[in-house]
Amino acid sequence: MSKVTIIENKYTSIFFDEDLELYEQYWYPESEDMEEEEYKETITYMLEYITEKNYVLLNYLLDNRDFLFSMSPEMQEWQASNVASVLVKLLEKQGQSPQDIKTAIITSEDFISQLSIEQAMEENEVSELTTRYFEDEQEAREWLLDV
């Protein structure tokens, strides 16, 4: 199994499993102290990296249990417009469509953070995304990988 580290910092770790075509992101409690600019820099770096490597991104595991960063409405809009547009372009380049994507989100225990995540997902222009919320990582993986 070939798992590539995309980014690791005090807020998050992001990996890509080449064999499973699985994008994994894990947030840490330190995300509570993250500034909006730091969030944007992290997400922008990740998008540039996956675009450069031309990763086939069909399965997303977003472990938000320790995601404590509360996104402002403006940040939610930034996330929806910037992330979605890059992913759609990458998918089109690979001959895929947004309907092919499956996203498993392991929910944050912090109500405000979870609400901001859900609102950002609702803002997402790629409405065809198949997204499900889980409390258990194993259940999320099984759903993503059709195990």
N, C-alpha and C positions, 0 to 999 in steps of 0.2 A: 504494500500500500504506500502510495506516494502522497504525503501530506506536506504542502508548502505553506510556510508562514508568510503571510502578507504584511502584517503589522502586529507588533506587540508593544504596548505602552502601559502606563499605570491605570488607564481607563478601560482598555479593551485588548483582546487578542482576536485576530482574524486569520483563518486558515482556508486553504482550498485543497480538498482531497481530489486529486486528479483521477484516481481510479473510479470513484463513486460520482464524480462531477458534482461534488457537494461543497457548497460555501458554508463555512461555520464562523459565527461571530459570538464571542462571549464577553459580556460586560462585567466590570468589577465595581464594588461599592464606591471606589474613589470617583466614579463618574458623577457623583453628587456634586463634586467641586469643579467639574469641567466647565469651562467658559464656552460660549457659543462659537467663538473663533477656533478653539481647539477641536470642537466637534466637527466643524466644517473642514478643518485641515485633515482630520483623521479620515473622514468620509471621502474627501476629494482625493487623498493619496490612494485609498483603496480603489476608487473608480479608475484612476489613472493606471494603477498597477494591473488590474484585471483586463483593462482595455489593451494595454501594451502586450500582455501575455496571451490575449485572445482566448481567455478561458471560456469554456462552454458552461454557462451558469443556469442550470435548470432547477437545482434543488438548493434551498436556503434553510439553514438551521440558525435561528437567531435566539440565542439564550439571553433573555432579558431579565432573568431572576434578580440580578444585582444591578440592573440599569436604573440609576437614581437621578439621572439628568432629566429635568423637566423642560420639554421643548416649548418655547413660546409659539404662538400662532404663526409668527413670521418665520420661525425656524421650521415649523411643520410645512409651510409653503415652500421654503427653500429645499427641504428634503424631497418633497413630492416632485417639484419641477426639475431639480438638478439630477437626482438619482434616477428617477424614472426615465428621463430623456436619454441619459447615457446607456442605461440597460437596454432600452428599446433599440437604439442604434447598434449596440453590440449583438443583440439577438438577430436583427435584420441582416447584419453582415454575415452571420453564421447560418442564415437560412431558417431560423427559428422564429416563433411568434410568442407574444406574451402569454398566450393560453397554455404554453408548454411549461411554464414556471410553477413550481410548488414551493410555498413558503410556510415553514413551521416556526411559530413564535412561542417560545416558552415564556410565560407571562411574568411580569415584574410583580413583586410583592408590594411595591409602592404604588398606591392608587393613582396618584397624580402622574407619575411616570408612565404607568400603563395606559391611562387615559390619553396622554399625549402621543403615545405610540399608535394607539388605535385611530386617533384623529389623523395622524400623519398618513397612515395606511389608507384611510378613507379619502384623503386628498390626492392620493396617488392617481396619476393620469392613466396608469396601466390597470384599468379596472378589471381586466380579464385575469389578473393574478389569482391563483388559487391559494388562499391563505387560511390557515387554521391555527387556533390558539391552544396551547397545551400547558399543563402544569408539570408534566413528567417528560424528561429528555428521551427516555427510551421509547415511549409512545410516539413522540414527535419523529424520531429516527425511523421507526417502523412505518409510519404513515408516509414519510418522504420517500423511502426506499422500497415501498411496497413489499415489506418483509412479512 
